[in-house]
Amino acid sequence: MMGVTTKNKPVRGIVREVSAYKAFNLNRFLPDANFADLIEHYWLIDWDLPDGVTHRQEVLPHPAVNMTFLEEKSEITGIVSHRFSHDISGKGNLVGVKFTPAGFYAFADAAGKRDVSLTDQTCSIETYFPQMSGNFTATLLLMQDVAEKIKFLERRFFQVAPDIDPMILLVNAIVARICEDRTIQKVADLCEAYTLEPRKLQRLFQKYVGISAKWIIIRYRLHEALERVEKNDTLNWTDLALDLGYFDQSHFINDFKALLGQTPEQYQQSLDHNS
């Protein structure tokens, strides 16, 4: 697609992925290079469901603030610590912005609000981005060309052009390490890898992300667990638990059930009826 770059990295955190993609189309695009440290990607969803049909989509959110533009409601959503759901019906589209783990801090700081404690909260987009007020959402959603949508959105981000605190880069790197390096299984592993005292690490994450490193480690474990449970029906739960860094099967099952409402086995069995 001319003018924008598609993000091809696998999506994680979508609950009942097979049935999800029967209900809507999801496409992700990388930001302009100037925003690569602040914006993870743009995500665009469109759907066209039969009359009377409502699809409820659940996700296990990532450690990131999101901004969503919907016809009925546009808002900024802080990190969601629990399972998140949203209903779609009829025909529509959505434009989303997923910030990097520490990226939203820069925009908040530029808006004079040095506080990213939006965890499990929402607020109006205008609170942090007054340049996106008025008929901005309606204009954005009516655009048919994806590249045009993204460029229209990015022009407003360029009006802010926030400074990038070096700590933003560090925190983003730490979160990426948690996601990609499966040897990182506890906070002590991070402290050793980055030569940081536990309290220093805690303060960094509270200030720049709004949630703890421990929470992120567990969430990424469960993202991987969800992916493997959905794609493999011959898993050994003890082996999977140990592979994900749990000391035993029971702790893994408890974490999985607390977030998804079912044990891994129950969840996997239910897929046959919902895919």
C-alpha positions as CSV (number, residue, x, y, z in Angstrom):
1,M,0.0,0.0,0.0
2,M,1.5,3.3,-1.1
3,G,2.5,5.8,1.6
4,V,2.2,3.5,4.6
5,T,4.0,0.4,5.8
6,T,2.1,-2.6,7.0
7,K,3.1,-4.1,10.3
8,N,3.5,-7.9,9.8
9,K,4.5,-9.0,13.3
10,P,2.0,-11.5,14.7
11,V,-0.9,-10.1,16.8
12,R,-1.1,-11.3,20.4
13,G,-3.8,-11.0,23.0
14,I,-6.9,-11.6,20.8
15,V,-9.3,-14.0,22.5
16,R,-10.8,-16.6,20.2
17,E,-8.7,-15.4,17.3
18,V,-10.3,-17.6,14.6
19,S,-13.9,-16.4,15.3
20,A,-12.6,-12.8,15.7
21,Y,-11.3,-12.6,12.2
22,K,-14.6,-13.9,10.9
23,A,-16.3,-10.8,12.4
24,F,-13.9,-8.0,11.4
25,N,-10.8,-7.1,9.5
26,L,-7.7,-5.8,11.4
27,N,-4.8,-4.0,9.8
28,R,-1.8,-2.4,11.5
29,F,0.5,0.2,10.1
30,L,3.8,1.6,11.3
31,P,4.1,5.3,12.2
32,D,6.4,7.9,10.6
33,A,10.0,7.3,11.6
34,N,9.8,10.5,13.7
35,F,7.3,8.8,16.0
36,A,8.8,5.3,16.1
37,D,9.8,5.7,19.8
38,L,6.4,7.0,20.8
39,I,3.8,5.2,18.7
40,E,3.9,1.4,18.3
41,H,1.5,1.3,15.4
42,Y,-1.9,2.4,14.0
43,W,-4.6,-0.2,14.0
44,L,-7.6,0.0,11.8
45,I,-10.7,-2.2,12.1
46,D,-13.7,-2.5,9.8
47,W,-16.7,-4.7,10.0
48,D,-20.0,-5.4,8.2
49,L,-22.2,-7.7,10.2
50,P,-25.7,-9.0,9.3
51,D,-28.7,-7.2,10.8
52,G,-29.4,-8.2,14.4
53,V,-25.9,-9.7,14.8
54,T,-23.6,-8.4,17.6
55,H,-20.1,-9.7,18.0
56,R,-18.4,-9.3,21.4
57,Q,-14.6,-9.3,21.0
58,E,-12.4,-9.8,24.0
59,V,-8.7,-9.1,24.3
60,L,-5.9,-9.3,26.8
61,P,-4.5,-5.8,26.5
62,H,-0.8,-4.9,26.1
63,P,1.1,-2.6,28.4
64,A,0.2,0.5,26.4
65,V,-2.1,3.4,26.2
66,N,-4.5,3.4,23.2
67,M,-6.4,6.1,21.5
68,T,-9.5,5.1,19.6
69,F,-11.6,7.0,17.1
70,L,-15.2,5.6,16.8
71,E,-18.3,7.1,15.4
72,E,-20.2,6.8,18.7
73,K,-17.3,7.4,21.1
74,S,-13.6,8.4,20.8
75,E,-11.3,8.3,23.8
76,I,-8.0,7.5,25.3
77,T,-7.8,4.3,27.2
78,G,-5.1,3.7,29.8
79,I,-3.6,0.2,30.3
80,V,-6.3,-2.2,31.0
81,S,-5.3,-4.6,33.7
82,H,-8.1,-7.1,33.1
83,R,-9.7,-8.8,30.1
84,F,-11.3,-6.1,27.9
85,S,-14.4,-6.5,25.7
86,H,-16.1,-4.4,23.0
87,D,-19.3,-5.1,21.1
88,I,-19.6,-4.4,17.4
89,S,-22.7,-4.6,15.2
90,G,-23.9,-3.3,11.8
91,K,-21.3,-1.7,9.6
92,G,-18.5,0.6,10.8
93,N,-14.8,1.3,11.2
94,L,-12.4,2.3,13.9
95,V,-9.0,4.0,13.9
96,G,-6.7,3.3,16.8
97,V,-3.3,4.5,17.9
98,K,-1.3,2.2,20.1
99,F,1.5,4.1,21.9
100,T,4.8,2.5,22.9
101,P,4.9,1.5,26.5
102,A,6.5,4.7,27.6
103,G,5.5,6.7,24.5
104,F,2.3,8.3,25.8
105,Y,4.3,9.9,28.6
106,A,6.0,12.2,26.0
107,F,2.6,13.4,24.7
108,A,1.2,13.8,28.2
109,D,4.3,15.9,29.2
110,A,3.9,18.1,26.1
111,A,0.3,18.7,27.1
112,G,1.5,19.8,30.6
113,K,0.2,16.7,32.3
114,R,3.1,14.7,33.7
115,D,1.0,11.8,34.8
116,V,0.2,8.6,32.8
117,S,-1.7,7.0,35.7
118,L,-4.6,6.2,33.4
119,T,-4.5,2.5,34.2
120,D,-8.0,1.1,34.0
121,Q,-9.3,4.6,33.1
122,T,-10.5,6.5,30.1
123,C,-10.5,10.1,29.2
124,S,-11.4,12.4,26.3
125,I,-8.9,12.7,23.5
126,E,-9.1,16.5,23.8
127,T,-7.6,16.3,27.3
128,Y,-4.2,15.5,25.8
129,F,-4.7,16.4,22.2
130,P,-6.9,19.6,21.8
131,Q,-5.9,19.7,18.2
132,M,-8.0,16.7,17.6
133,S,-11.3,18.3,18.8
134,G,-14.3,19.3,16.8
135,N,-15.2,17.3,13.7
136,F,-11.8,15.6,13.6
137,T,-13.1,12.1,14.3
138,A,-15.9,12.4,11.8
139,T,-13.5,13.5,9.1
140,L,-11.0,10.8,9.9
141,L,-13.6,8.0,9.8
142,L,-15.1,9.1,6.5
143,M,-11.8,8.9,4.7
144,Q,-11.7,5.8,2.5
145,D,-7.9,5.7,1.8
146,V,-5.9,4.2,4.6
147,A,-2.7,6.2,3.8
148,E,-4.8,9.4,3.8
149,K,-6.3,8.5,7.2
150,I,-2.9,7.9,8.7
151,K,-1.3,11.1,7.2
152,F,-4.3,13.1,8.4
153,L,-3.8,11.8,11.9
154,E,0.0,12.2,11.9
155,R,-0.2,15.8,10.9
156,R,-1.9,16.5,14.3
157,F,0.9,14.6,16.1
158,F,3.5,16.7,14.3
159,Q,1.8,19.8,15.7
160,V,2.8,18.5,19.2
161,A,6.3,17.1,18.3
162,P,7.2,16.2,21.9
163,D,10.7,15.8,23.3
164,I,11.9,12.3,23.8
165,D,13.2,11.8,27.3
166,P,16.1,9.2,27.3
167,M,14.3,7.3,29.9
168,I,11.5,6.6,27.4
169,L,13.9,4.8,25.2
170,L,15.2,2.8,28.2
171,V,11.8,1.8,29.4
172,N,10.7,0.8,25.9
173,A,13.8,-1.3,25.6
174,I,13.1,-3.1,28.9
175,V,9.5,-3.9,27.9
176,A,10.7,-5.2,24.5
177,R,13.2,-7.4,26.3
178,I,10.4,-8.8,28.5
179,C,8.3,-9.6,25.5
180,E,11.1,-11.2,23.4
181,D,13.5,-12.8,25.9
182,R,11.8,-15.8,27.6
183,T,14.7,-16.0,30.1
184,I,13.3,-12.8,31.8
185,Q,10.9,-14.5,34.3
186,K,11.0,-12.2,37.2
187,V,11.8,-8.6,38.1
188,A,15.2,-9.6,39.6
189,D,16.2,-10.7,36.1
190,L,15.5,-7.2,34.7
191,C,17.4,-5.6,37.6
192,E,20.4,-7.7,36.8
193,A,20.2,-7.2,33.0
194,Y,20.0,-3.4,33.3
195,T,22.0,-2.9,36.5
196,L,19.0,-1.3,38.2
197,E,17.9,-1.4,41.8
198,P,14.3,-2.8,42.2
199,R,13.0,0.5,43.6
200,K,14.5,2.4,40.7
201,L,12.9,0.0,38.2
202,Q,9.6,0.3,40.0
203,R,9.7,4.1,39.9
204,L,10.6,4.1,36.2
205,F,7.6,1.9,35.3
206,Q,5.2,3.8,37.5
207,K,6.2,7.2,36.0
208,Y,6.6,6.2,32.3
209,V,4.2,3.3,31.9
210,G,1.7,3.4,34.7
211,I,2.0,-0.3,35.7
212,S,4.6,-2.6,37.2
213,A,7.3,-4.6,35.4
214,K,6.0,-7.7,37.3
215,W,2.5,-7.2,35.8
216,I,4.0,-6.9,32.3
217,I,6.0,-10.2,32.7
218,I,2.9,-12.0,33.7
219,R,0.8,-10.5,30.9
220,Y,3.3,-11.5,28.2
221,R,3.5,-15.0,29.6
222,L,-0.3,-15.2,29.3
223,H,-0.2,-13.8,25.8
224,E,2.1,-16.6,24.8
225,A,0.0,-19.1,26.7
226,L,-3.2,-17.9,24.9
227,E,-1.5,-18.2,21.5
228,R,-0.3,-21.7,22.2
229,V,-3.5,-23.0,23.7
230,E,-5.4,-21.7,20.6
231,K,-3.1,-23.3,18.1
232,N,-2.2,-26.6,19.7
233,D,-4.7,-29.1,21.1
234,T,-2.0,-31.6,22.4
235,L,-0.4,-29.4,25.0
236,N,0.9,-30.8,28.3
237,W,-0.1,-28.2,30.9
238,T,2.8,-28.9,33.2
239,D,5.3,-28.6,30.4
240,L,3.7,-25.4,29.2
241,A,3.7,-23.9,32.7
242,L,7.4,-24.6,33.2
243,D,8.2,-23.4,29.7
244,L,6.5,-20.1,30.5
245,G,8.5,-19.6,33.6
246,Y,6.0,-20.8,36.2
247,F,7.2,-22.9,39.1
248,D,4.3,-25.3,38.8
249,Q,1.2,-26.0,36.9
250,S,-1.3,-24.7,39.5
251,H,0.1,-21.1,39.5
252,F,-0.1,-21.0,35.7
253,I,-3.7,-22.3,35.7
254,N,-4.7,-19.9,38.4
255,D,-3.3,-16.9,36.4
256,F,-5.0,-18.1,33.2
257,K,-8.3,-18.6,34.8
258,A,-8.2,-15.3,36.7
259,L,-7.8,-13.5,33.4
260,L,-9.9,-15.6,31.0
261,G,-12.5,-17.0,33.4
262,Q,-11.7,-20.6,32.4
263,T,-8.8,-23.0,32.9
264,P,-6.6,-23.6,29.8
265,E,-8.2,-27.0,29.2
266,Q,-11.7,-25.5,29.5
267,Y,-10.8,-22.7,27.2
268,Q,-9.3,-25.0,24.6
269,Q,-12.3,-27.3,24.7
270,S,-14.6,-24.3,24.2
271,L,-12.8,-23.3,21.0
272,D,-14.5,-26.1,19.1
273,H,-17.8,-24.4,19.7
274,N,-16.8,-20.8,19.0
275,S,-14.4,-21.0,16.1
